[in-house]
Amino acid sequence: MNLRVSSGVLRGRYIKVPDTDLRPTEEKVRSAFFNTLFSMIEFENRNFLDIFSGSGIFAFEAISRGFLKSFSIEANSKAASGIRKSAEELGIKNKVNVINGDAFSLNFTSLNEKFNTIFLDPPYVLGDKMPDLLDKIIDSGIVDEVCVIVVEGSSETLWQKAGWSVKTKKFGGTYLSVFYNWE
């Protein structure tokens, strides 16, 4: 399977997705995510964190649209290797850091970065574990003073934390729960 980068400097370029059981996000949902993100605040020249990265397409879209660096966390070693290979083929390997590991056991502090956008696209069966993972991410100190965290799922992600607001967008059977830390 091939996925197309939908916008930015890499627009129209394709990546090959390794044969895995991963579920790549549809292009219309990716576009809607970035349109929503950029309507909220300017994120160019900042850092993007893609958790449950799968094909890495969100990381590539982020770099294509002006993010400075992107980190991809993916537990599937074949998929993580595919992200590295695609980043090299796109000529952006120095902007994409791939971590082959489990998000639930990862020490996020070890990333040594602050992030302005964090995107989580877990297997839908793990949706009920997202609130605890969001708490772990916030408590790790990697969230910048202005940040958007988005969780893709088959239902809304219900999470409340002081200082965070939420809005939800629905695309067919896909929900994007958009959390942001400003009023």
DAHU-V507677 format. One record per helix or strand. SS is the DSSP state (h for helix, s for strand). FROM is the first residue (numbers start at 1). LEN is the number of residues. If there is no record, write none. Layout:
# DAHU-V507677
{{SS | FROM | LEN} {SS | FROM | LEN}}
This chain:
# DAHU-V507677
{{s | 2 | 3} {s | 14 | 3} {h | 27 | 14} {s | 47 | 5} {h | 57 | 8} {s | 69 | 6} {h | 77 | 14} {s | 96 | 5} {h | 108 | 4} {s | 115 | 6} {h | 124 | 17} {s | 143 | 11} {s | 165 | 7} {s | 174 | 7}}
